Amino acid sequence: MANLIRRSARIPSLIGQCSRVSSLQHQQLRGYAEAVGISFSMASPNKVFFKDETIKQVNVPTINGVFGILPQHVPTLAVLQPGVVSVVVNDSETKNIFASSGSLTVNPDGSVHILAEEACELSDLDVNEAREGMTKAQHARDAAVEATDKAEFQIEVDAYEAILKSVETKS
């Protein structure tokens, strides 16, 4: 009986230790939310959009779907799908850039690099020009005889569809 009383007397100190450990674990798990930012670079052959700039978040369209990257994201390699790369620079500024394709790298140090095959600011896209380009690409695809030609024109059609979707969503 005395043994039981001695053990139960230790319960408050064990509870205190558990709550301190739990509190520390909670703080460690939330560490990513308080991180300073992401070192971000994005470029295409004709323009550098960002060069080692600190941003808050970037949302990227990949062949596996759109996903958001926050500070301390797990290292990743991905292939870009045609669509809008949305860069949250800070709480009041977001830049939207259309990328036709390319690659995404999230490095072990937390930096993010996007190399786009073709890219432009979303505001620079002309919906009428995109519709015209899509019509031409569809006609070329339908007229193509070789399977490789059909596939290449289908990629062009897919890119124009993504442009139109991006521009119409912006409006």
Secondary structure, DSSP 8 states (H G I E B T S, - for coil): -HHHHHHHHHHHHHHHHHHHHHHHHHHHHGGGGG---EEEEEEETTEEEEEEEEESEEEEEETTEEEEE-TT---EEEEE-SEEEEEEEETTEEEEEEESSEEEEE-TTS-EEEEESSEEEGGG--HHHHHHHHHHHHHHHHH--SHHHHHHHHHHHHHHHHHHHHHHHH-
